[in-house]
Amino acid sequence: MTLQHKALTWRKSTRSGPAGHCVEIASAAAAIFVRDSKDVSGPVLEFGREGWREFIAGVRAGEFDR
């Protein structure tokens, strides 16, 4: 994780279970960052704001449901 990522305010869903099997997100001016809540010093994914909006729209539409 870079110094830039350490300065972000990370949050996870209020629907996260107590076992900690979730991801955390952080927002910046031009991007959304995602990391594994169990490995906060591990890799961080970066999404452009438009790509993030498209992803969330797909989730809400059930695009990734099994």
mmCIF file of the N, C-alpha and C atoms, coordinates in Angstrom:
data_MODEL
# 
_entry.id   MODEL 
# 
loop_
_atom_site.group_PDB 
_atom_site.id 
_atom_site.type_symbol 
_atom_site.label_atom_id 
_atom_site.label_alt_id 
_atom_site.label_comp_id 
_atom_site.label_asym_id 
_atom_site.label_entity_id 
_atom_site.label_seq_id 
_atom_site.pdbx_PDB_ins_code 
_atom_site.Cartn_x 
_atom_site.Cartn_y 
_atom_site.Cartn_z 
_atom_site.occupancy 
_atom_site.B_iso_or_equiv 
_atom_site.pdbx_formal_charge 
_atom_site.auth_seq_id 
_atom_site.auth_comp_id 
_atom_site.auth_asym_id 
_atom_site.auth_atom_id 
_atom_site.pdbx_PDB_model_num 
ATOM 1   N N  . MET A 1 1  ? 0.852   -1.169  0.000   1.00 0.00 ? 1  MET A N  1 
ATOM 2   C CA . MET A 1 1  ? 0.000   0.000   0.000   1.00 0.00 ? 1  MET A CA 1 
ATOM 3   C C  . MET A 1 1  ? 0.898   1.232   0.000   1.00 0.00 ? 1  MET A C  1 
ATOM 4   N N  . THR A 1 2  ? 0.533   2.185   -0.812  1.00 0.00 ? 2  THR A N  1 
ATOM 5   C CA . THR A 1 2  ? 1.331   3.397   -0.910  1.00 0.00 ? 2  THR A CA 1 
ATOM 6   C C  . THR A 1 2  ? 0.959   4.385   0.194   1.00 0.00 ? 2  THR A C  1 
ATOM 7   N N  . LEU A 1 3  ? 1.785   5.376   0.348   1.00 0.00 ? 3  LEU A N  1 
ATOM 8   C CA . LEU A 1 3  ? 1.512   6.432   1.329   1.00 0.00 ? 3  LEU A CA 1 
ATOM 9   C C  . LEU A 1 3  ? 0.182   7.112   1.023   1.00 0.00 ? 3  LEU A C  1 
ATOM 10  N N  . GLN A 1 4  ? -0.116  7.283   -0.270  1.00 0.00 ? 4  GLN A N  1 
ATOM 11  C CA . GLN A 1 4  ? -1.388  7.887   -0.680  1.00 0.00 ? 4  GLN A CA 1 
ATOM 12  C C  . GLN A 1 4  ? -2.561  7.076   -0.139  1.00 0.00 ? 4  GLN A C  1 
ATOM 13  N N  . HIS A 1 5  ? -2.484  5.758   -0.209  1.00 0.00 ? 5  HIS A N  1 
ATOM 14  C CA . HIS A 1 5  ? -3.573  4.899   0.252   1.00 0.00 ? 5  HIS A CA 1 
ATOM 15  C C  . HIS A 1 5  ? -3.729  4.948   1.771   1.00 0.00 ? 5  HIS A C  1 
ATOM 16  N N  . LYS A 1 6  ? -2.656  5.132   2.495   1.00 0.00 ? 6  LYS A N  1 
ATOM 17  C CA . LYS A 1 6  ? -2.732  5.210   3.958   1.00 0.00 ? 6  LYS A CA 1 
ATOM 18  C C  . LYS A 1 6  ? -3.463  6.469   4.408   1.00 0.00 ? 6  LYS A C  1 
ATOM 19  N N  . ALA A 1 7  ? -3.420  7.516   3.601   1.00 0.00 ? 7  ALA A N  1 
ATOM 20  C CA . ALA A 1 7  ? -4.056  8.785   3.967   1.00 0.00 ? 7  ALA A CA 1 
ATOM 21  C C  . ALA A 1 7  ? -5.560  8.782   3.696   1.00 0.00 ? 7  ALA A C  1 
ATOM 22  N N  . LEU A 1 8  ? -6.065  7.766   3.013   1.00 0.00 ? 8  LEU A N  1 
ATOM 23  C CA . LEU A 1 8  ? -7.488  7.703   2.684   1.00 0.00 ? 8  LEU A CA 1 
ATOM 24  C C  . LEU A 1 8  ? -8.318  7.290   3.893   1.00 0.00 ? 8  LEU A C  1 
ATOM 25  N N  . THR A 1 9  ? -9.587  7.647   3.866   1.00 0.00 ? 9  THR A N  1 
ATOM 26  C CA . THR A 1 9  ? -10.526 7.204   4.895   1.00 0.00 ? 9  THR A CA 1 
ATOM 27  C C  . THR A 1 9  ? -11.250 5.979   4.351   1.00 0.00 ? 9  THR A C  1 
ATOM 28  N N  . TRP A 1 10 ? -10.979 4.822   4.940   1.00 0.00 ? 10 TRP A N  1 
ATOM 29  C CA . TRP A 1 10 ? -11.537 3.554   4.479   1.00 0.00 ? 10 TRP A CA 1 
ATOM 30  C C  . TRP A 1 10 ? -12.820 3.247   5.231   1.00 0.00 ? 10 TRP A C  1 
ATOM 31  N N  . ARG A 1 11 ? -13.781 2.627   4.512   1.00 0.00 ? 11 ARG A N  1 
ATOM 32  C CA . ARG A 1 11 ? -15.038 2.233   5.166   1.00 0.00 ? 11 ARG A CA 1 
ATOM 33  C C  . ARG A 1 11 ? -15.520 0.921   4.547   1.00 0.00 ? 11 ARG A C  1 
ATOM 34  N N  . LYS A 1 12 ? -16.320 0.204   5.320   1.00 0.00 ? 12 LYS A N  1 
ATOM 35  C CA . LYS A 1 12 ? -16.917 -1.021  4.787   1.00 0.00 ? 12 LYS A CA 1 
ATOM 36  C C  . LYS A 1 12 ? -18.422 -0.968  5.000   1.00 0.00 ? 12 LYS A C  1 
ATOM 37  N N  . SER A 1 13 ? -19.111 -1.833  4.321   1.00 0.00 ? 13 SER A N  1 
ATOM 38  C CA . SER A 1 13 ? -20.567 -1.835  4.357   1.00 0.00 ? 13 SER A CA 1 
ATOM 39  C C  . SER A 1 13 ? -21.086 -2.094  5.765   1.00 0.00 ? 13 SER A C  1 
ATOM 40  N N  . THR A 1 14 ? -22.187 -1.465  6.088   1.00 0.00 ? 14 THR A N  1 
ATOM 41  C CA . THR A 1 14 ? -22.831 -1.745  7.370   1.00 0.00 ? 14 THR A CA 1 
ATOM 42  C C  . THR A 1 14 ? -23.434 -3.141  7.372   1.00 0.00 ? 14 THR A C  1 
ATOM 43  N N  . ARG A 1 15 ? -23.535 -3.769  6.216   1.00 0.00 ? 15 ARG A N  1 
ATOM 44  C CA . ARG A 1 15 ? -24.046 -5.134  6.109   1.00 0.00 ? 15 ARG A CA 1 
ATOM 45  C C  . ARG A 1 15 ? -22.944 -6.183  6.265   1.00 0.00 ? 15 ARG A C  1 
ATOM 46  N N  . SER A 1 16 ? -21.730 -5.759  6.520   1.00 0.00 ? 16 SER A N  1 
ATOM 47  C CA . SER A 1 16 ? -20.622 -6.691  6.694   1.00 0.00 ? 16 SER A CA 1 
ATOM 48  C C  . SER A 1 16 ? -20.853 -7.561  7.915   1.00 0.00 ? 16 SER A C  1 
ATOM 49  N N  . GLY A 1 17 ? -20.534 -8.820  7.788   1.00 0.00 ? 17 GLY A N  1 
ATOM 50  C CA . GLY A 1 17 ? -20.691 -9.744  8.905   1.00 0.00 ? 17 GLY A CA 1 
ATOM 51  C C  . GLY A 1 17 ? -19.559 -9.606  9.902   1.00 0.00 ? 17 GLY A C  1 
ATOM 52  N N  . PRO A 1 18 ? -19.726 -10.174 11.087  1.00 0.00 ? 18 PRO A N  1 
ATOM 53  C CA . PRO A 1 18 ? -18.698 -10.063 12.128  1.00 0.00 ? 18 PRO A CA 1 
ATOM 54  C C  . PRO A 1 18 ? -17.422 -10.843 11.807  1.00 0.00 ? 18 PRO A C  1 
ATOM 55  N N  . ALA A 1 19 ? -17.472 -11.778 10.855  1.00 0.00 ? 19 ALA A N  1 
ATOM 56  C CA . ALA A 1 19 ? -16.289 -12.574 10.514  1.00 0.00 ? 19 ALA A CA 1 
ATOM 57  C C  . ALA A 1 19 ? -15.266 -11.772 9.724   1.00 0.00 ? 19 ALA A C  1 
ATOM 58  N N  . GLY A 1 20 ? -15.653 -10.628 9.200   1.00 0.00 ? 20 GLY A N  1 
ATOM 59  C CA . GLY A 1 20 ? -14.712 -9.767  8.494   1.00 0.00 ? 20 GLY A CA 1 
ATOM 60  C C  . GLY A 1 20 ? -14.458 -10.146 7.049   1.00 0.00 ? 20 GLY A C  1 
ATOM 61  N N  . HIS A 1 21 ? -15.323 -10.932 6.448   1.00 0.00 ? 21 HIS A N  1 
ATOM 62  C CA . HIS A 1 21 ? -15.153 -11.319 5.045   1.00 0.00 ? 21 HIS A CA 1 
ATOM 63  C C  . HIS A 1 21 ? -15.748 -10.245 4.146   1.00 0.00 ? 21 HIS A C  1 
ATOM 64  N N  . CYS A 1 22 ? -15.031 -9.156  3.985   1.00 0.00 ? 22 CYS A N  1 
ATOM 65  C CA . CYS A 1 22 ? -15.582 -8.055  3.203   1.00 0.00 ? 22 CYS A CA 1 
ATOM 66  C C  . CYS A 1 22 ? -14.456 -7.229  2.605   1.00 0.00 ? 22 CYS A C  1 
ATOM 67  N N  . VAL A 1 23 ? -14.847 -6.248  1.843   1.00 0.00 ? 23 VAL A N  1 
ATOM 68  C CA . VAL A 1 23 ? -13.900 -5.297  1.291   1.00 0.00 ? 23 VAL A CA 1 
ATOM 69  C C  . VAL A 1 23 ? -14.192 -3.931  1.880   1.00 0.00 ? 23 VAL A C  1 
ATOM 70  N N  . GLU A 1 24 ? -13.207 -3.067  1.791   1.00 0.00 ? 24 GLU A N  1 
ATOM 71  C CA . GLU A 1 24 ? -13.363 -1.683  2.223   1.00 0.00 ? 24 GLU A CA 1 
ATOM 72  C C  . GLU A 1 24 ? -13.144 -0.803  1.016   1.00 0.00 ? 24 GLU A C  1 
ATOM 73  N N  . ILE A 1 25 ? -13.804 0.349   0.996   1.00 0.00 ? 25 ILE A N  1 
ATOM 74  C CA . ILE A 1 25 ? -13.589 1.298   -0.085  1.00 0.00 ? 25 ILE A CA 1 
ATOM 75  C C  . ILE A 1 25 ? -13.187 2.652   0.485   1.00 0.00 ? 25 ILE A C  1 
ATOM 76  N N  . ALA A 1 26 ? -12.530 3.418   -0.371  1.00 0.00 ? 26 ALA A N  1 
ATOM 77  C CA . ALA A 1 26 ? -12.158 4.791   -0.041  1.00 0.00 ? 26 ALA A CA 1 
ATOM 78  C C  . ALA A 1 26 ? -12.323 5.621   -1.304  1.00 0.00 ? 26 ALA A C  1 
ATOM 79  N N  . SER A 1 27 ? -12.730 6.863   -1.131  1.00 0.00 ? 27 SER A N  1 
ATOM 80  C CA . SER A 1 27 ? -12.957 7.761   -2.270  1.00 0.00 ? 27 SER A CA 1 
ATOM 81  C C  . SER A 1 27 ? -11.890 8.829   -2.318  1.00 0.00 ? 27 SER A C  1 
ATOM 82  N N  . ALA A 1 28 ? -11.494 9.165   -3.532  1.00 0.00 ? 28 ALA A N  1 
ATOM 83  C CA . ALA A 1 28 ? -10.616 10.305  -3.776  1.00 0.00 ? 28 ALA A CA 1 
ATOM 84  C C  . ALA A 1 28 ? -11.243 11.100  -4.918  1.00 0.00 ? 28 ALA A C  1 
ATOM 85  N N  . ALA A 1 29 ? -10.663 12.209  -5.275  1.00 0.00 ? 29 ALA A N  1 
ATOM 86  C CA . ALA A 1 29 ? -11.255 13.083  -6.289  1.00 0.00 ? 29 ALA A CA 1 
ATOM 87  C C  . ALA A 1 29 ? -11.492 12.364  -7.615  1.00 0.00 ? 29 ALA A C  1 
ATOM 88  N N  . ALA A 1 30 ? -10.559 11.568  -8.062  1.00 0.00 ? 30 ALA A N  1 
ATOM 89  C CA . ALA A 1 30 ? -10.672 10.961  -9.390  1.00 0.00 ? 30 ALA A CA 1 
ATOM 90  C C  . ALA A 1 30 ? -10.867 9.456   -9.370  1.00 0.00 ? 30 ALA A C  1 
ATOM 91  N N  . ALA A 1 31 ? -10.889 8.834   -8.210  1.00 0.00 ? 31 ALA A N  1 
ATOM 92  C CA . ALA A 1 31 ? -10.928 7.375   -8.174  1.00 0.00 ? 31 ALA A CA 1 
ATOM 93  C C  . ALA A 1 31 ? -11.577 6.833   -6.918  1.00 0.00 ? 31 ALA A C  1 
ATOM 94  N N  . ILE A 1 32 ? -11.943 5.564   -6.996  1.00 0.00 ? 32 ILE A N  1 
ATOM 95  C CA . ILE A 1 32 ? -12.431 4.795   -5.860  1.00 0.00 ? 32 ILE A CA 1 
ATOM 96  C C  . ILE A 1 32 ? -11.424 3.661   -5.650  1.00 0.00 ? 32 ILE A C  1 
ATOM 97  N N  . PHE A 1 33 ? -11.051 3.415   -4.406  1.00 0.00 ? 33 PHE A N  1 
ATOM 98  C CA . PHE A 1 33 ? -10.084 2.381   -4.084  1.00 0.00 ? 33 PHE A CA 1 
ATOM 99  C C  . PHE A 1 33 ? -10.764 1.267   -3.296  1.00 0.00 ? 33 PHE A C  1 
ATOM 100 N N  . VAL A 1 34 ? -10.339 0.035   -3.525  1.00 0.00 ? 34 VAL A N  1 
ATOM 101 C CA . VAL A 1 34 ? -10.935 -1.129  -2.875  1.00 0.00 ? 34 VAL A CA 1 
ATOM 102 C C  . VAL A 1 34 ? -9.809  -1.998  -2.331  1.00 0.00 ? 34 VAL A C  1 
ATOM 103 N N  . ARG A 1 35 ? -9.982  -2.491  -1.088  1.00 0.00 ? 35 ARG A N  1 
ATOM 104 C CA . ARG A 1 35 ? -9.000  -3.397  -0.500  1.00 0.00 ? 35 ARG A CA 1 
ATOM 105 C C  . ARG A 1 35 ? -9.711  -4.464  0.323   1.00 0.00 ? 35 ARG A C  1 
ATOM 106 N N  . ASP A 1 36 ? -9.005  -5.523  0.615   1.00 0.00 ? 36 ASP A N  1 
ATOM 107 C CA . ASP A 1 36 ? -9.500  -6.617  1.453   1.00 0.00 ? 36 ASP A CA 1 
ATOM 108 C C  . ASP A 1 36 ? -9.418  -6.178  2.910   1.00 0.00 ? 36 ASP A C  1 
ATOM 109 N N  . SER A 1 37 ? -10.518 -6.243  3.630   1.00 0.00 ? 37 SER A N  1 
ATOM 110 C CA . SER A 1 37 ? -10.519 -5.778  5.019   1.00 0.00 ? 37 SER A CA 1 
ATOM 111 C C  . SER A 1 37 ? -9.659  -6.645  5.933   1.00 0.00 ? 37 SER A C  1 
ATOM 112 N N  . LYS A 1 38 ? -9.354  -7.864  5.520   1.00 0.00 ? 38 LYS A N  1 
ATOM 113 C CA . LYS A 1 38 ? -8.509  -8.742  6.340   1.00 0.00 ? 38 LYS A CA 1 
ATOM 114 C C  . LYS A 1 38 ? -7.022  -8.516  6.069   1.00 0.00 ? 38 LYS A C  1 
ATOM 115 N N  . ASP A 1 39 ? -6.686  -7.787  5.006   1.00 0.00 ? 39 ASP A N  1 
ATOM 116 C CA . ASP A 1 39 ? -5.299  -7.545  4.626   1.00 0.00 ? 39 ASP A CA 1 
ATOM 117 C C  . ASP A 1 39 ? -5.141  -6.081  4.242   1.00 0.00 ? 39 ASP A C  1 
ATOM 118 N N  . VAL A 1 40 ? -5.267  -5.204  5.217   1.00 0.00 ? 40 VAL A N  1 
ATOM 119 C CA . VAL A 1 40 ? -5.286  -3.763  4.937   1.00 0.00 ? 40 VAL A CA 1 
ATOM 120 C C  . VAL A 1 40 ? -3.961  -3.234  4.395   1.00 0.00 ? 40 VAL A C  1 
ATOM 121 N N  . SER A 1 41 ? -2.887  -3.965  4.550   1.00 0.00 ? 41 SER A N  1 
ATOM 122 C CA . SER A 1 41 ? -1.613  -3.519  3.981   1.00 0.00 ? 41 SER A CA 1 
ATOM 123 C C  . SER A 1 41 ? -1.333  -4.204  2.650   1.00 0.00 ? 41 SER A C  1 
ATOM 124 N N  . GLY A 1 42 ? -2.273  -4.987  2.170   1.00 0.00 ? 42 GLY A N  1 
ATOM 125 C CA . GLY A 1 42 ? -2.120  -5.699  0.906   1.00 0.00 ? 42 GLY A CA 1 
ATOM 126 C C  . GLY A 1 42 ? -2.456  -4.837  -0.291  1.00 0.00 ? 42 GLY A C  1 
ATOM 127 N N  . PRO A 1 43 ? -2.685  -5.493  -1.427  1.00 0.00 ? 43 PRO A N  1 
ATOM 128 C CA . PRO A 1 43 ? -2.950  -4.759  -2.664  1.00 0.00 ? 43 PRO A CA 1 
ATOM 129 C C  . PRO A 1 43 ? -4.234  -3.933  -2.614  1.00 0.00 ? 43 PRO A C  1 
ATOM 130 N N  . VAL A 1 44 ? -4.243  -2.870  -3.388  1.00 0.00 ? 44 VAL A N  1 
ATOM 131 C CA . VAL A 1 44 ? -5.395  -1.972  -3.485  1.00 0.00 ? 44 VAL A CA 1 
ATOM 132 C C  . VAL A 1 44 ? -5.775  -1.858  -4.956  1.00 0.00 ? 44 VAL A C  1 
ATOM 133 N N  . LEU A 1 45 ? -7.052  -2.060  -5.240  1.00 0.00 ? 45 LEU A N  1 
ATOM 134 C CA . LEU A 1 45 ? -7.564  -1.871  -6.598  1.00 0.00 ? 45 LEU A CA 1 
ATOM 135 C C  . LEU A 1 45 ? -8.029  -0.437  -6.762  1.00 0.00 ? 45 LEU A C  1 
ATOM 136 N N  . GLU A 1 46 ? -7.816  0.125   -7.939  1.00 0.00 ? 46 GLU A N  1 
ATOM 137 C CA . GLU A 1 46 ? -8.238  1.497   -8.204  1.00 0.00 ? 46 GLU A CA 1 
ATOM 138 C C  . GLU A 1 46 ? -9.193  1.510   -9.390  1.00 0.00 ? 46 GLU A C  1 
ATOM 139 N N  . PHE A 1 47 ? -10.330 2.161   -9.215  1.00 0.00 ? 47 PHE A N  1 
ATOM 140 C CA . PHE A 1 47 ? -11.334 2.291   -10.263 1.00 0.00 ? 47 PHE A CA 1 
ATOM 141 C C  . PHE A 1 47 ? -11.554 3.763   -10.559 1.00 0.00 ? 47 PHE A C  1 
ATOM 142 N N  . GLY A 1 48 ? -11.658 4.101   -11.825 1.00 0.00 ? 48 GLY A N  1 
ATOM 143 C CA . GLY A 1 48 ? -12.079 5.449   -12.199 1.00 0.00 ? 48 GLY A CA 1 
ATOM 144 C C  . GLY A 1 48 ? -13.528 5.629   -11.754 1.00 0.00 ? 48 GLY A C  1 
ATOM 145 N N  . ARG A 1 49 ? -13.946 6.855   -11.568 1.00 0.00 ? 49 ARG A N  1 
ATOM 146 C CA . ARG A 1 49 ? -15.310 7.100   -11.067 1.00 0.00 ? 49 ARG A CA 1 
ATOM 147 C C  . ARG A 1 49 ? -16.381 6.546   -12.007 1.00 0.00 ? 49 ARG A C  1 
ATOM 148 N N  . GLU A 1 50 ? -16.206 6.674   -13.311 1.00 0.00 ? 50 GLU A N  1 
ATOM 149 C CA . GLU A 1 50 ? -17.206 6.155   -14.251 1.00 0.00 ? 50 GLU A CA 1 
ATOM 150 C C  . GLU A 1 50 ? -17.246 4.630   -14.198 1.00 0.00 ? 50 GLU A C  1 
ATOM 151 N N  . GLY A 1 51 ? -16.093 3.987   -14.157 1.00 0.00 ? 51 GLY A N  1 
ATOM 152 C CA . GLY A 1 51 ? -16.055 2.523   -14.044 1.00 0.00 ? 51 GLY A CA 1 
ATOM 153 C C  . GLY A 1 51 ? -16.706 2.037   -12.761 1.00 0.00 ? 51 GLY A C  1 
ATOM 154 N N  . TRP A 1 52 ? -16.514 2.774   -11.680 1.00 0.00 ? 52 TRP A N  1 
ATOM 155 C CA . TRP A 1 52 ? -17.144 2.411   -10.406 1.00 0.00 ? 52 TRP A CA 1 
ATOM 156 C C  . TRP A 1 52 ? -18.664 2.548   -10.491 1.00 0.00 ? 52 TRP A C  1 
ATOM 157 N N  . ARG A 1 53 ? -19.141 3.631   -11.098 1.00 0.00 ? 53 ARG A N  1 
ATOM 158 C CA . ARG A 1 53 ? -20.596 3.812   -11.268 1.00 0.00 ? 53 ARG A CA 1 
ATOM 159 C C  . ARG A 1 53 ? -21.197 2.668   -12.088 1.00 0.00 ? 53 ARG A C  1 
ATOM 160 N N  . GLU A 1 54 ? -20.500 2.264   -13.138 1.00 0.00 ? 54 GLU A N  1 
ATOM 161 C CA . GLU A 1 54 ? -20.984 1.155   -13.968 1.00 0.00 ? 54 GLU A CA 1 
ATOM 162 C C  . GLU A 1 54 ? -21.003 -0.156  -13.180 1.00 0.00 ? 54 GLU A C  1 
ATOM 163 N N  . PHE A 1 55 ? -19.978 -0.390  -12.382 1.00 0.00 ? 55 PHE A N  1 
ATOM 164 C CA . PHE A 1 55 ? -19.928 -1.591  -11.554 1.00 0.00 ? 55 PHE A CA 1 
ATOM 165 C C  . PHE A 1 55 ? -21.096 -1.622  -10.566 1.00 0.00 ? 55 PHE A C  1 
ATOM 166 N N  . ILE A 1 56 ? -21.322 -0.526  -9.856  1.00 0.00 ? 56 ILE A N  1 
ATOM 167 C CA . ILE A 1 56 ? -22.409 -0.463  -8.877  1.00 0.00 ? 56 ILE A CA 1 
ATOM 168 C C  . ILE A 1 56 ? -23.763 -0.636  -9.568  1.00 0.00 ? 56 ILE A C  1 
ATOM 169 N N  . ALA A 1 57 ? -23.941 -0.046  -10.741 1.00 0.00 ? 57 ALA A N  1 
ATOM 170 C CA . ALA A 1 57 ? -25.187 -0.222  -11.487 1.00 0.00 ? 57 ALA A CA 1 
ATOM 171 C C  . ALA A 1 57 ? -25.387 -1.692  -11.835 1.00 0.00 ? 57 ALA A C  1 
ATOM 172 N N  . GLY A 1 58 ? -24.320 -2.395  -12.223 1.00 0.00 ? 58 GLY A N  1 
ATOM 173 C CA . GLY A 1 58 ? -24.408 -3.820  -12.520 1.00 0.00 ? 58 GLY A CA 1 
ATOM 174 C C  . GLY A 1 58 ? -24.765 -4.642  -11.297 1.00 0.00 ? 58 GLY A C  1 
ATOM 175 N N  . VAL A 1 59 ? -24.201 -4.298  -10.158 1.00 0.00 ? 59 VAL A N  1 
ATOM 176 C CA . VAL A 1 59 ? -24.534 -4.995  -8.905  1.00 0.00 ? 59 VAL A CA 1 
ATOM 177 C C  . VAL A 1 59 ? -26.013 -4.820  -8.597  1.00 0.00 ? 59 VAL A C  1 
ATOM 178 N N  . ARG A 1 60 ? -26.474 -3.590  -8.664  1.00 0.00 ? 60 ARG A N  1 
ATOM 179 C CA . ARG A 1 60 ? -27.880 -3.308  -8.356  1.00 0.00 ? 60 ARG A CA 1 
ATOM 180 C C  . ARG A 1 60 ? -28.838 -3.978  -9.337  1.00 0.00 ? 60 ARG A C  1 
ATOM 181 N N  . ALA A 1 61 ? -28.392 -4.156  -10.575 1.00 0.00 ? 61 ALA A N  1 
ATOM 182 C CA . ALA A 1 61 ? -29.234 -4.788  -11.601 1.00 0.00 ? 61 ALA A CA 1 
ATOM 183 C C  . ALA A 1 61 ? -29.171 -6.319  -11.543 1.00 0.00 ? 61 ALA A C  1 
ATOM 184 N N  . GLY A 1 62 ? -28.341 -6.869  -10.633 1.00 0.00 ? 62 GLY A N  1 
ATOM 185 C CA . GLY A 1 62 ? -28.236 -8.315  -10.514 1.00 0.00 ? 62 GLY A CA 1 
ATOM 186 C C  . GLY A 1 62 ? -27.334 -8.956  -11.548 1.00 0.00 ? 62 GLY A C  1 
ATOM 187 N N  . GLU A 1 63 ? -26.523 -8.151  -12.208 1.00 0.00 ? 63 GLU A N  1 
ATOM 188 C CA . GLU A 1 63 ? -25.651 -8.647  -13.262 1.00 0.00 ? 63 GLU A CA 1 
ATOM 189 C C  . GLU A 1 63 ? -24.664 -9.712  -12.789 1.00 0.00 ? 63 GLU A C  1 
ATOM 190 N N  . PHE A 1 64 ? -24.299 -9.676  -11.532 1.00 0.00 ? 64 PHE A N  1 
ATOM 191 C CA . PHE A 1 64 ? -23.295 -10.610 -11.014 1.00 0.00 ? 64 PHE A CA 1 
ATOM 192 C C  . PHE A 1 64 ? -23.884 -11.694 -10.130 1.00 0.00 ? 64 PHE A C  1 
ATOM 193 N N  . ASP A 1 65 ? -25.210 -11.745 -10.039 1.00 0.00 ? 65 ASP A N  1 
ATOM 194 C CA . ASP A 1 65 ? -25.877 -12.777 -9.229  1.00 0.00 ? 65 ASP A CA 1 
ATOM 195 C C  . ASP A 1 65 ? -25.617 -14.150 -9.850  1.00 0.00 ? 65 ASP A C  1 
ATOM 196 N N  . ARG A 1 66 ? -25.534 -15.122 -8.996  1.00 0.00 ? 66 ARG A N  1 
ATOM 197 C CA . ARG A 1 66 ? -25.344 -16.504 -9.489  1.00 0.00 ? 66 ARG A CA 1 
ATOM 198 C C  . ARG A 1 66 ? -26.649 -17.122 -9.810  1.00 0.00 ? 66 ARG A C  1 
# 
